Amino acid sequence: MSDTQCLCFLVMNAGSGAAAAVRAGRGDAADVELRHLRALVAIDAEGTLTDAAIALGVSQPALSRTLRQMESRLNTRLVDRTTRHVALTDAGRRLVDHAHRILRLVDDALAETAADGRPLRIGFAWSALGRYTVPLLRAWRENRPDTAAQVLRRDDPEAALRRGEVDVALVRTEPVPDSDLVCVPLLRERRVAALAVDHALADQEAVRLEELSNEPVVICSTAATTAAHLWPAGRRPHTFEVPGVDEWLTTIATGEAVGVTAESAGHSHPHPAVRYVPLTDAPSVTVHLVHPRVPRHPATAEFLDHIRLLLAEATRAGQP
């Protein structure tokens, strides 16, 4: 299927009204161009035609004409407009999801034809590979100086991967089965308790989940390593969520709550007022590498082999 056919197919499936219009000859989805898709993506991202026009570097009247032209060619309304706000219709919402992928594929293809190529983009939420992150990136730079590895923190690296913002993602929750993604388990990490340094259990060599059940437990929304179901029914603590790792650490350091996380947190996010203590009865956390079944970057397979080699060498050296 050619690029034009692919674009036509995706656009026609944005809404039943558009597809019916094209079949009836009242619209021409094949005439939808990349500039139309970029306009729709910008409108969705910015929330107003004025801000979208600024982001695209065009005038607002020009952007309005582009939007009207696309809607006319599809014979369906993609954006509801008011004097102060715009919002995508259901058809517009379906189309913008496709548009993100199409534009990223085009941008990637253009970037990969450039003389220097582009970096391999690695998405992660908060801890990457813990203690192995720096050795991994250093060794990659030494072995592949022609292909940079760029780490990008994203609250939801799996979603960023699906949108095409990253080429591979490191996650600690196994993604929902998807024929478009490959999920490779890399290593297992034990869970640890995160305690204020003056907490009664902070000097212990290890603790049990039961010892934390009477205390509030703070959960970092981007970490995805803690949930109340870690405790048995009837012994579950009060939990509450904070948006990021900085808030999570501060809440624990001040003694407001305790935390439970993967051991990599101690390497990636040390804090002078927080001590990480191993948990003896908590299940481990599996770190996965996820990438598209059709790789978005030509170095994807080599990068996966690079990680496996690093972890195998660490195992032979007796590291956990």
Legacy VTK file of the C-alpha trace (Angstrom):
# vtk DataFile Version 3.0
C-alpha trace
ASCII
DATASET POLYDATA
POINTS 320 float
0.000 0.000 0.000
1.422 3.402 -1.005
1.695 6.362 1.350
-1.173 8.064 -0.445
-3.358 4.957 -0.188
-2.461 4.612 3.499
-3.400 8.214 4.193
-6.608 7.813 2.245
-7.552 4.656 4.137
-6.886 6.193 7.570
-8.741 9.395 6.759
-11.726 7.525 5.397
-11.948 5.616 8.662
-11.965 8.779 10.772
-15.749 8.858 10.725
-18.591 7.016 9.064
-19.864 10.275 7.593
-16.558 10.906 5.870
-16.308 7.376 4.522
-19.869 7.459 3.189
-19.251 10.828 1.589
-16.168 9.599 -0.208
-17.945 6.470 -1.455
-20.758 8.650 -2.724
-18.334 10.928 -4.518
-19.094 13.978 -2.371
-15.598 14.198 -0.884
-12.068 13.333 -1.887
-10.043 11.916 1.001
-7.091 11.320 -1.307
-6.698 15.114 -1.544
-6.083 15.402 2.207
-2.461 16.474 2.627
0.053 16.401 5.465
-0.512 20.111 6.081
-4.149 19.357 6.847
-3.168 16.695 9.378
-0.579 18.997 10.964
-3.253 21.663 11.302
-5.632 19.278 13.063
-2.911 18.069 15.438
-1.962 21.665 16.310
-5.576 22.646 16.945
-6.015 19.685 19.261
-2.764 20.432 21.113
-3.221 24.191 21.507
-6.975 24.413 22.114
-7.577 27.574 20.081
-7.157 28.499 16.433
-5.047 31.486 17.423
-2.555 29.453 19.426
-2.496 26.677 16.816
-1.721 29.206 14.092
1.156 30.603 16.180
2.525 27.095 16.746
2.406 26.380 13.006
3.823 29.766 12.025
0.825 30.721 9.881
-1.938 33.297 10.144
-5.219 32.403 11.811
-7.227 33.020 8.602
-4.878 30.666 6.741
-5.334 27.977 9.381
-9.114 28.416 9.281
-9.057 27.985 5.496
-6.967 24.811 5.836
-9.426 23.380 8.350
-12.460 24.259 6.221
-10.778 22.732 3.189
-10.105 19.447 4.996
-13.668 19.267 6.339
-15.007 20.003 2.860
-12.920 17.272 1.276
-14.093 14.775 3.893
-17.637 16.154 4.018
-17.651 15.897 7.795
-17.136 18.279 10.694
-13.875 17.711 12.552
-13.825 20.685 14.934
-16.586 22.420 16.890
-15.807 26.127 17.122
-16.890 28.796 19.579
-15.638 32.344 19.973
-13.149 31.312 22.681
-12.546 27.608 22.318
-12.387 24.791 19.806
-12.927 21.095 20.447
-12.569 18.074 18.218
-15.696 16.174 17.231
-15.767 12.397 17.568
-14.633 12.087 13.943
-11.898 14.654 14.551
-10.734 12.784 17.639
-10.440 9.510 15.731
-8.607 11.202 12.887
-6.147 13.070 15.116
-5.020 9.780 16.675
-4.155 8.482 13.205
-2.606 11.833 12.295
-0.115 11.631 15.157
1.147 8.284 13.896
1.217 9.316 10.247
3.124 12.527 10.920
5.591 10.781 13.202
6.265 8.134 10.550
6.841 10.841 7.956
9.076 12.849 10.273
11.037 9.727 11.196
11.496 8.754 7.561
12.783 12.225 6.714
15.054 12.313 9.768
16.551 8.911 8.971
17.524 10.074 5.493
19.512 12.978 6.923
23.298 12.695 6.816
23.720 12.196 10.558
20.483 10.305 11.176
18.685 10.919 14.442
19.066 9.596 17.994
17.451 6.416 19.233
14.810 7.819 21.593
14.319 5.874 24.827
11.200 6.663 26.840
10.965 6.067 30.583
8.705 7.219 33.381
10.994 7.697 36.353
13.826 5.204 36.776
14.948 3.836 33.389
17.186 0.839 34.229
18.227 2.001 37.682
21.881 1.212 38.453
22.412 -0.021 34.886
21.289 3.183 33.162
24.599 5.060 33.146
26.788 2.023 32.266
24.327 1.155 29.495
24.433 4.595 27.902
28.201 4.962 28.298
28.859 1.598 26.647
26.419 2.392 23.834
28.163 5.688 23.143
31.514 3.907 22.980
30.262 1.122 20.731
27.935 3.166 18.531
29.266 6.733 18.354
27.393 7.154 15.068
23.968 6.662 16.736
23.204 8.686 19.828
20.855 7.344 22.496
18.476 10.000 23.837
16.579 9.340 27.075
13.244 11.110 27.369
11.154 11.129 30.550
7.450 10.683 29.877
4.681 10.213 32.438
3.305 7.405 30.274
6.131 6.012 28.120
3.885 3.367 26.566
1.486 6.057 25.338
4.462 8.074 24.084
5.604 5.002 22.159
2.185 4.574 20.577
2.159 8.250 19.587
5.598 7.879 18.002
7.372 10.235 20.393
9.911 7.556 21.379
11.360 4.511 19.607
11.523 2.162 22.599
10.106 2.381 26.107
11.250 1.027 29.462
8.226 0.171 31.603
7.517 -1.606 34.871
3.988 -2.673 34.030
3.426 -5.115 31.196
1.478 -3.389 28.412
-1.913 -4.628 27.308
-1.362 -7.275 24.593
-1.104 -5.508 21.253
-0.178 -6.975 17.892
1.638 -3.749 17.035
4.008 -3.872 20.025
6.691 -6.282 21.215
7.226 -6.515 24.983
10.554 -8.003 26.120
11.194 -8.718 29.839
14.673 -7.564 30.829
15.147 -7.995 34.569
13.341 -8.362 37.871
13.758 -5.871 40.700
12.841 -6.445 44.320
10.528 -4.004 45.991
11.699 -1.749 48.803
10.046 0.451 51.410
10.819 4.157 51.216
10.917 5.648 54.738
11.860 8.926 56.348
15.309 8.584 57.918
13.820 9.091 61.383
11.082 6.484 60.848
11.040 3.704 63.462
11.795 1.081 60.768
14.409 3.026 58.814
17.356 1.324 60.559
16.054 -2.189 59.935
17.869 -4.429 57.443
14.507 -5.425 56.001
10.800 -4.915 56.663
7.535 -6.657 55.816
4.470 -5.219 54.114
2.454 -5.984 57.243
4.613 -3.549 59.218
3.473 -0.745 56.896
-0.222 -1.593 56.801
-1.198 0.830 59.578
0.466 3.817 57.900
-0.629 5.957 54.965
1.136 4.930 51.764
1.874 7.531 49.112
1.813 6.411 45.476
3.664 8.147 42.646
1.302 8.205 39.663
4.120 7.817 37.122
5.913 4.926 38.837
3.207 2.233 38.593
4.985 -0.014 41.108
2.646 0.254 44.121
-1.024 -0.456 44.685
-3.163 -1.371 47.686
-3.594 -4.932 46.397
0.003 -5.678 47.456
-1.493 -6.112 50.937
-4.015 -8.847 51.726
-7.688 -7.905 51.879
-8.582 -6.529 55.290
-4.994 -5.349 55.917
-4.732 -2.777 53.184
-3.422 0.655 54.200
-4.817 4.014 53.280
-3.227 5.114 50.004
-3.158 8.433 48.199
-1.519 9.573 44.990
0.839 12.403 44.060
1.684 13.418 40.482
5.472 12.996 40.394
8.594 11.631 42.028
9.587 14.952 43.630
6.256 15.190 45.437
6.515 11.525 46.362
9.957 11.940 47.926
8.988 15.104 49.792
5.878 13.459 51.250
7.975 10.560 52.539
10.863 12.716 53.769
8.521 14.835 55.910
7.069 11.716 57.548
3.588 12.263 56.154
3.535 8.765 54.615
5.671 5.807 53.608
6.247 4.483 50.108
6.788 1.198 48.311
8.752 1.098 45.092
11.266 -0.850 43.018
14.868 -0.944 44.203
16.014 1.106 41.207
14.499 4.169 42.894
17.374 4.172 45.367
19.848 4.519 42.505
17.900 6.963 40.363
16.296 9.061 43.101
18.419 9.142 46.252
17.257 11.637 48.885
19.128 12.696 52.030
15.988 12.370 54.157
14.710 9.075 52.708
15.999 5.555 53.305
15.172 2.599 51.069
14.764 -0.673 52.990
14.264 -4.074 51.295
10.840 -5.723 51.628
10.952 -9.437 52.358
7.401 -10.378 51.347
6.578 -8.168 48.369
6.549 -9.525 44.805
9.301 -8.321 42.515
8.846 -5.864 39.653
9.673 -6.823 36.070
11.263 -4.222 33.816
10.237 -4.549 30.167
11.498 -2.998 26.977
8.672 -2.287 24.545
9.068 -1.401 20.883
6.895 -1.416 17.742
6.732 -4.743 15.931
7.952 -2.840 12.888
10.841 -0.915 14.506
10.730 2.830 14.225
14.513 3.156 14.396
17.023 0.885 12.611
19.133 0.498 15.773
16.275 -0.957 17.854
17.344 -4.607 17.633
20.981 -3.743 18.275
20.017 -1.693 21.324
18.037 -4.599 22.751
21.035 -6.904 22.218
23.202 -4.276 23.915
20.979 -4.297 27.022
20.936 -8.092 27.157
24.725 -8.236 26.922
25.122 -5.678 29.712
22.749 -7.571 32.005
24.412 -10.898 31.219
27.823 -9.453 32.091
26.416 -8.049 35.347
25.029 -11.495 36.206
28.384 -13.159 35.544
30.043 -10.548 37.751
27.719 -11.540 40.596
25.629 -8.350 40.627
21.955 -8.684 41.628
LINES 1 321
320 0 1 2 3 4 5 6 7 8 9 10 11 12 13 14 15 16 17 18 19 20 21 22 23 24 25 26 27 28 29 30 31 32 33 34 35 36 37 38 39 40 41 42 43 44 45 46 47 48 49 50 51 52 53 54 55 56 57 58 59 60 61 62 63 64 65 66 67 68 69 70 71 72 73 74 75 76 77 78 79 80 81 82 83 84 85 86 87 88 89 90 91 92 93 94 95 96 97 98 99 100 101 102 103 104 105 106 107 108 109 110 111 112 113 114 115 116 117 118 119 120 121 122 123 124 125 126 127 128 129 130 131 132 133 134 135 136 137 138 139 140 141 142 143 144 145 146 147 148 149 150 151 152 153 154 155 156 157 158 159 160 161 162 163 164 165 166 167 168 169 170 171 172 173 174 175 176 177 178 179 180 181 182 183 184 185 186 187 188 189 190 191 192 193 194 195 196 197 198 199 200 201 202 203 204 205 206 207 208 209 210 211 212 213 214 215 216 217 218 219 220 221 222 223 224 225 226 227 228 229 230 231 232 233 234 235 236 237 238 239 240 241 242 243 244 245 246 247 248 249 250 251 252 253 254 255 256 257 258 259 260 261 262 263 264 265 266 267 268 269 270 271 272 273 274 275 276 277 278 279 280 281 282 283 284 285 286 287 288 289 290 291 292 293 294 295 296 297 298 299 300 301 302 303 304 305 306 307 308 309 310 311 312 313 314 315 316 317 318 319
